[in-house]
Amino acid sequence: MFYLLLYPLREHWSALNVFQYITFRAAYATITALLICFVFGGWLIGRLQALQIGETIRSDGPARHAAKAGTPTMGGVLVIAAIVLPTLLWADLGNRYVQLCLLATVWMGTLGFIDDWLKVVRKRPKGMIGRVKMAGQIGFSLVLYALLKSAVADDALVTQLAVPLLKDTFIDLGWFYLPLVVIVVAGTSNAVNLTDGLDGLAIGLSAFTFLGFAALAYVAGNVIFADYLNIVYLPGAGELAVYCGAVVGASLGFLWFNAHPARVFMGDTGSLALGGALGTVAILVKRELLLVIMGGMFVMEALSVMLQVASFRWRGGKRIFRMAPLHHHFELLGWSETQVVVRFWIIGILLLLLSMSTVKLQ
């Protein structure tokens, strides 16, 4: 909004020329998101407590989690607001990439909100039926693919898959790219949701991952940097750095209240929104495979659940982990909640650095 309203006035006031710089607007989107969380976080927690919207703790989880019962949940509403509002203020709203990310945030956030509402307010322990939730995720994936095909000038670029570490190497998947979009969007949203089981874990890892994608989006949208780094140039993709900056700010702002001991949980409202948006950004900047590395902790959490279920079914009730997702396994090994979270953050930072190095090495 500021970009569309103020930048055209630069001829009358030269100071407004600063709005052309993506880095300037990304920084202020981050700050704005932080301030929204700081200003409204306490008020939201109070409202959730007044409405008795508290978390129900699974009976088969670690025993020490029982003390968290009743902690306000659905705080993802604050995360979504702190993403959407700064993006509307600081990004170029005519940019198709930004529009798609906002759509992903609202669509997946709404899906998570309904799931939380059914569990917390309607007292349905399982919330939304699994196949209905999956239908919502697949539905967005189909819309994303269709909008991409209609928006990108180079139609062939949409279905191409960039290979990390290999210069100018792409795999054209054709129609098989559509199932990949479904896997990336649904898989990432569910992976972030599974990771959101300890205070500050998922929201902290989200901040690191979106910070990396902010940098990737910026260089992909800059013809000079893209040529220097031998990556595909995507006109307009740099504007995603503003959106990603807002997500980083929202994540850090929410972490202020979500750090152990958490005063509020984001619930499926926040985790599905963040995961769906993360998968969408990876698709838009053509870094679907790199997402597996940069978001490696999310991948490991999801894989631990799949391996645990497969082992239990096919090995006569035997388990690989003491409990899945993976963070619960380490809790039962004797790690404190803070140890698990901080150590997973450290691994997440290492994976971020590794991912960024692959861009330079190709």
BELQUI-V334666 format. One record per residue. N is the residue number from 1. RES is the residue in one small letter. SS is DSSP state (@ for helix, = for strand, . for the rest). PHI is phi in degrees with one decimal (* if undefined). PSI is psi as a letter, one per 30 degrees, with the letter a starting at -180 (* if undefined). Layout:
n = (N:N)
res = (RES:RES)
ss = (SS:SS)
phi = (PHI:PHI)
psi = (PSI:PSI)
This chain:
n = (1:2:3:4:5:6:7:8:9:10:11:12:13:14:15:16:17:18:19:20:21:22:23:24:25:26:27:28:29:30:31:32:33:34:35:36:37:38:39:40:41:42:43:44:45:46:47:48:49:50:51:52:53:54:55:56:57:58:59:60:61:62:63:64:65:66:67:68:69:70:71:72:73:74:75:76:77:78:79:80:81:82:83:84:85:86:87:88:89:90:91:92:93:94:95:96:97:98:99:100:101:102:103:104:105:106:107:108:109:110:111:112:113:114:115:116:117:118:119:120:121:122:123:124:125:126:127:128:129:130:131:132:133:134:135:136:137:138:139:140:141:142:143:144:145:146:147:148:149:150:151:152:153:154:155:156:157:158:159:160:161:162:163:164:165:166:167:168:169:170:171:172:173:174:175:176:177:178:179:180:181:182:183:184:185:186:187:188:189:190:191:192:193:194:195:196:197:198:199:200:201:202:203:204:205:206:207:208:209:210:211:212:213:214:215:216:217:218:219:220:221:222:223:224:225:226:227:228:229:230:231:232:233:234:235:236:237:238:239:240:241:242:243:244:245:246:247:248:249:250:251:252:253:254:255:256:257:258:259:260:261:262:263:264:265:266:267:268:269:270:271:272:273:274:275:276:277:278:279:280:281:282:283:284:285:286:287:288:289:290:291:292:293:294:295:296:297:298:299:300:301:302:303:304:305:306:307:308:309:310:311:312:313:314:315:316:317:318:319:320:321:322:323:324:325:326:327:328:329:330:331:332:333:334:335:336:337:338:339:340:341:342:343:344:345:346:347:348:349:350:351:352:353:354:355:356:357:358:359:360:361:362)
res = (m:f:y:l:l:l:y:p:l:r:e:h:w:s:a:l:n:v:f:q:y:i:t:f:r:a:a:y:a:t:i:t:a:l:l:i:c:f:v:f:g:g:w:l:i:g:r:l:q:a:l:q:i:g:e:t:i:r:s:d:g:p:a:r:h:a:a:k:a:g:t:p:t:m:g:g:v:l:v:i:a:a:i:v:l:p:t:l:l:w:a:d:l:g:n:r:y:v:q:l:c:l:l:a:t:v:w:m:g:t:l:g:f:i:d:d:w:l:k:v:v:r:k:r:p:k:g:m:i:g:r:v:k:m:a:g:q:i:g:f:s:l:v:l:y:a:l:l:k:s:a:v:a:d:d:a:l:v:t:q:l:a:v:p:l:l:k:d:t:f:i:d:l:g:w:f:y:l:p:l:v:v:i:v:v:a:g:t:s:n:a:v:n:l:t:d:g:l:d:g:l:a:i:g:l:s:a:f:t:f:l:g:f:a:a:l:a:y:v:a:g:n:v:i:f:a:d:y:l:n:i:v:y:l:p:g:a:g:e:l:a:v:y:c:g:a:v:v:g:a:s:l:g:f:l:w:f:n:a:h:p:a:r:v:f:m:g:d:t:g:s:l:a:l:g:g:a:l:g:t:v:a:i:l:v:k:r:e:l:l:l:v:i:m:g:g:m:f:v:m:e:a:l:s:v:m:l:q:v:a:s:f:r:w:r:g:g:k:r:i:f:r:m:a:p:l:h:h:h:f:e:l:l:g:w:s:e:t:q:v:v:v:r:f:w:i:i:g:i:l:l:l:l:l:s:m:s:t:v:k:l:q)
ss = (.:@:@:@:@:@:@:@:@:@:@:.:.:@:@:@:@:@:@:@:.:@:@:@:@:@:@:@:@:@:@:@:@:@:@:@:@:@:@:@:@:@:@:@:@:@:@:@:@:@:.:.:.:=:.:.:.:.:.:.:.:.:@:@:@:@:@:@:.:.:.:=:.:.:.:@:@:@:@:@:@:@:@:@:@:@:@:@:@:@:.:.:.:.:.:@:@:@:@:@:@:@:@:@:@:@:@:@:@:@:@:@:@:@:@:@:@:@:@:@:.:.:.:.:.:.:.:.:.:@:@:@:@:@:@:@:@:@:@:@:@:@:@:@:@:@:@:@:@:@:@:.:.:.:@:@:@:@:.:=:=:=:.:.:.:.:.:.:.:=:=:=:.:.:.:@:@:@:@:@:@:@:@:@:@:@:@:@:@:@:@:@:@:@:@:.:.:.:.:.:@:@:@:@:@:@:@:@:@:@:@:@:@:@:@:@:@:@:@:@:.:.:@:@:@:@:@:@:@:.:.:.:.:.:.:.:@:@:@:@:@:@:@:@:@:@:@:@:@:@:@:@:@:@:@:@:@:@:.:.:.:.:.:=:.:.:@:@:@:@:@:@:@:@:@:@:@:@:@:@:@:@:@:@:.:.:.:@:@:@:@:@:@:@:.:@:@:@:@:@:@:@:@:@:@:@:@:@:@:@:@:@:@:@:.:.:.:.:.:.:.:.:.:.:.:@:@:@:@:@:@:@:.:.:.:.:@:@:@:@:@:@:@:@:@:@:@:@:@:@:@:@:@:@:@:@:@:@:@:@:@:.)
phi = (*:-61.6:-62.4:-71.5:-86.5:-97.5:-60.5:-62.0:-89.3:-62.3:-68.4:-94.3:-142.2:-61.6:-61.2:-72.1:-63.2:-64.0:-71.5:-75.7:-85.9:-63.1:-61.6:-63.6:-70.7:-65.8:-63.1:-76.2:-65.7:-63.4:-64.2:-61.7:-62.8:-60.1:-64.1:-60.4:-65.8:-64.7:-74.5:-104.0:-60.3:-62.2:-63.2:-64.1:-60.2:-62.9:-66.4:-63.7:-66.5:-64.8:-86.1:58.1:-94.9:-114.9:-71.7:-101.3:-89.7:-62.5:-70.2:-93.9:-84.2:-55.1:-60.0:-70.3:-77.1:-60.1:-68.3:-84.5:-56.5:91.6:-62.0:-53.3:-125.2:68.2:-67.1:-59.6:-58.4:-66.4:-60.3:-63.7:-61.4:-75.6:-93.1:-68.5:-62.7:-62.7:-64.6:-63.2:-77.9:-109.5:-90.3:-79.8:-71.7:-85.5:-80.0:-65.4:-62.4:-63.3:-59.7:-66.9:-69.2:-64.2:-61.6:-61.0:-62.1:-71.4:-61.3:-70.8:-65.3:-64.9:-60.4:-67.7:-61.7:-62.6:-62.1:-62.5:-61.2:-65.8:-76.1:-88.0:-89.8:-82.9:59.8:-99.5:-53.0:-89.8:64.7:-68.1:-58.7:-53.6:-70.6:-71.2:-61.8:-63.5:-62.4:-65.5:-68.8:-66.5:-58.1:-64.8:-59.3:-66.6:-64.4:-59.9:-62.4:-63.5:-68.3:-64.6:-61.7:-86.5:-97.9:-81.9:-63.5:-89.3:-60.9:-68.2:-65.5:-59.6:-93.3:-89.4:-115.0:-75.3:-103.5:-58.2:76.3:-108.4:-70.9:50.3:-111.4:-132.0:-111.9:-85.0:-86.2:59.2:-68.2:-71.7:-70.4:-61.2:-60.4:-65.1:-60.0:-61.7:-64.0:-66.2:-68.7:-67.5:-63.3:-68.9:-63.2:-71.4:-65.4:-64.4:-61.5:-69.1:-72.4:-78.5:-125.8:-128.8:-59.4:82.8:-66.8:-67.4:-69.4:-68.3:-63.3:-63.0:-60.4:-62.9:-67.2:-68.5:-62.7:-63.3:-72.7:-62.3:-66.4:-63.9:-64.7:-63.3:-72.0:-68.0:-91.0:-111.5:-61.1:-70.6:-65.4:-62.2:-67.9:-64.9:-90.6:59.3:-117.2:-67.5:-85.4:-121.3:-54.9:92.7:-68.8:-58.5:-64.1:-64.3:-61.6:-67.0:-62.1:-62.9:-61.3:-62.6:-66.2:-60.8:-62.5:-64.0:-65.9:-67.0:-64.7:-69.7:-61.3:-55.9:-98.6:-98.1:-64.8:-63.0:-79.6:-65.3:-91.2:-157.2:-108.5:-84.2:65.3:-64.6:-55.1:-84.7:-67.9:-68.4:-64.7:-64.6:-65.7:-64.0:-67.1:-63.4:-61.9:-64.7:-61.9:-60.2:-69.0:-67.0:-96.6:60.4:-126.5:-63.1:-72.3:-66.9:-59.3:-62.1:-83.6:-62.4:-98.7:-58.8:-67.8:-64.2:-63.3:-65.1:-64.0:-66.8:-63.3:-62.0:-69.1:-63.6:-66.9:-64.4:-64.5:-62.8:-65.3:-64.6:-77.6:-101.5:-120.7:63.8:87.2:-78.4:-113.7:-84.7:-110.2:-63.2:-162.8:-116.0:-64.8:-57.5:-63.1:-70.7:-59.4:-72.8:-61.1:-74.4:-80.8:113.2:-71.8:-74.0:-60.1:-65.0:-62.2:-61.1:-63.1:-65.2:-68.3:-67.5:-61.1:-60.3:-63.0:-60.8:-66.2:-61.4:-66.4:-62.1:-63.8:-61.8:-62.9:-65.7:-68.0:-65.6:-66.6:-74.9:-76.6:-77.3)
psi = (e:e:e:e:e:e:e:f:g:f:f:f:j:f:f:f:f:f:f:f:k:e:e:e:e:e:e:f:e:e:e:e:e:e:e:e:e:e:e:f:e:e:e:e:e:e:e:e:e:e:f:h:i:l:k:k:k:k:f:g:l:k:e:f:f:f:f:f:k:f:k:k:a:g:f:f:e:e:e:e:e:f:e:e:e:e:e:e:e:f:l:j:f:f:k:e:e:e:e:e:e:e:e:e:e:e:e:e:e:e:e:e:e:e:e:e:e:e:e:e:e:f:h:j:e:f:b:k:k:e:f:e:e:e:e:e:e:e:e:e:e:e:e:e:e:e:e:e:e:f:e:k:e:j:e:f:e:e:g:k:j:k:j:k:f:k:k:h:j:k:j:j:f:b:f:f:f:e:e:e:e:e:e:e:e:e:e:e:e:e:e:e:e:e:f:i:f:l:j:f:d:e:e:e:e:e:e:e:e:f:e:e:f:e:e:e:e:e:e:f:g:j:e:e:e:e:e:e:g:h:l:k:k:j:k:f:f:f:f:f:e:e:e:e:e:e:e:e:e:e:e:e:e:e:f:e:f:f:l:k:k:k:f:k:k:f:a:f:e:e:e:e:e:e:e:e:e:e:e:e:e:e:e:e:g:h:h:e:e:f:e:e:e:e:h:e:e:e:e:e:e:e:e:e:e:e:e:e:e:e:e:e:e:f:h:h:g:k:k:e:l:e:k:l:l:e:e:e:e:f:e:f:f:f:k:l:e:e:e:e:e:e:e:e:e:e:e:e:e:e:e:e:e:e:e:e:f:f:e:e:f:*)
